[in-house]
Amino acid sequence: MTKTVALQLGAGEDGRRRLSEAGLQLVPLGDKLQIGAVKFGSRAQKGGWEQGWEIARVKVPTDRPTPHWFYLPAVALVALVWFTQGLRMRRVLPAPRPA
């Protein structure tokens, strides 16, 4: 079972201190990382963190824009080519003559 839980960390330079202030103590076990202790009444406990959970991944928000914004210029370019080809086809094809 996988569960995603968020935790707001305070400002600071040292990651261990920030985690400790939030109420978490992490324990490395070989190539895995588990929660060793959760302080009573801390932000971590209020957020639903529990002792013994394995940390699978850490997601950190970035200041970069989402990669989906790169699709916008591509769609605009396709629309421009489609529009210009439509204009060209109207100029090339002769108008139908009445019978």
HELIX and SHEET records of a PDB file:
HELIX    1   1 GLY A   15  ALA A   22  1                                   8    
HELIX    2   2 ARG A   43  LYS A   46  1                                   4    
HELIX    3   3 PRO A   67  PHE A   70  5                                   4    
HELIX    4   4 TYR A   71  VAL A   92  1                                  22    
SHEET    1   A 2 LEU A  24  LEU A  29  0                                        
SHEET    2   A 2 LYS A  32  VAL A  38 -1                                        
END                                                                             
